[in-house]
Amino acid sequence: MKQELLKKKHRDVEESDANLSSQETPEGDDRQACIAHRAYELYEQEDCCHGHDFDHWLQAEREVLKVETEK
C-alpha cells in the first residue's frame, strides 16, 4: 500500500513538472527580459543605489503586466 502511494506521488510530481515546462514559452522569456530591462532602468534612475533590486523588479513587473493587459 505504501509503495503504491509513493508511486502515485512520483507520477503526480512528474506530471506537474511536465506542466511547468510546457508553460515556458518564448513569450514568457520575452516578458522576463522586458521586466529585467525595466528593473535595470529603475535601478539607474535611482543613481544605481544597491539594495532595492526586489522593489525594482516588482515595480517593473507591475508596469510590464499592466501594459500587456491594456493591449
N, C-alpha and C positions, 0 to 999 in steps of 0.2 A: 504494500500500500504506500509506504513512504517513498519507494523508488518511483512509483507511478506519479506521485505528486511532484517529485523532483524533475522528472522528465517533462511534465506539463509546464512547470515553471520555466524550464530551459527553453521549451518551444515558444512560450509567451515572450521571453526576452528576445529570442531570435526574431520573432515577428515584429516586435516594437523597434528593434534595430533596423530591420528592413524598411519599416515605415518611415523612420527618421531619415535614412539615406535617400529615399525616394522624394523627400521634401526638399532636398538640397538641389536647387536649380540655378542656372546662370542668372536668373532674375534675383534670387536671393544673394548671390555673390555680388551682383551689381549694387544691391541695396546696402550690403555690408561696406562696400567700397565707398559709396556715397556718404554713409554715416561716418566712416573713418575720416574721409576728406573734410567733412563739415566739422567734426570734432577737432581736427587739427587747426582749422581756421579759427575756431573759438579759442583754442589754446594760444594762437598767435595774437588774437585780438586782446587777450589779457596779458600781453607782453611776456609770453612764454613762462607764465607762473606755474610752477610744478605743484602737484598735489590736488588738482581739480579734474583729473582725467575722467573720472567716473561721471562727474557732473557734466562735463563737456560731451561725453558720449551720450548720456541720457537726453540732453537738450538737442543734440544733433539727431538722435533717433526720433524724437518727437517731431522735429521740423521735417525730416525726410518722410516720415509716415503721413504727416498732415498733407504734404504736397501730393503724395501718391493717392490719398483718398479724395483729394479735390479734383483729380483728373477725370 
